[in-house]
Amino acid sequence: MSNATTLAQAVVDECDALLVSDGPDYWLQATLGEAHLILGQFDAALSHYEAAAKLGEGKYTELDSTRQQALMIVASRELGIELANRIRAIFAMPPVILFAGTTIDSPSRAQHRFSSHLEEPARKAIRGRLDELNAAFGYSSAASGVDMLFIEEMHERVREQGNQVHVVLPCSKEQFEQQALGAAEEWQARRLNTDLVPMVVWDGIEGVGPGGTAWLVDFWQKRA
């Protein structure tokens, strides 16, 4: 036996004993997965990695650390792309959503883009896409309209799954509320106290300048 395999076998023996005495534990399962991987016992390794992933659900820092370490072992020992992909699937990371969209129409707007009757269809579309992507992290501004719908839907996911939504404002909160939420009491009441996947709600009409939804769509299409 090499030094690595001798040590790995000792780790397996120790961790197996601890599992019996202490019960399920994320790091015990992750360590057993790594030790069995070094020993070439791939079925056992994947079984322990699956157990670790279940115990560590939502703890993305720990999951990513284990995934990266496992993939380093696979690469250094030339264990093959199939095994690497199975490990990636076990420790699949949810995407980060970068969101933008149109604001609610003002009463004076001549050409309607996002009227109040579109709020619920837009919300359902956003919720459905977030579910499809298994979104766990989101970044958005917080203007009245689909920005706020996105944030509210992400907050539901935060309550249910412990996910995160980050709001990025281009100016002070007070100035932003005055400019981007407008005078509508309904939207003022909803103001916040609190692999990138671009996601927008857009009517397909060209914008009037940089920084808008059309500009962001063009920006991401050029980067694709």
Helices and strands as residue ranges (DSSP letters): H 3-22, H 26-38, H 42-55, H 60-76, H 81-90, E 96-101, G 116-118, H 119-133, E 137-140, H 146-161, E 164-167, H 173-176, I 177-181, H 185-189, E 197-201, H 213-223
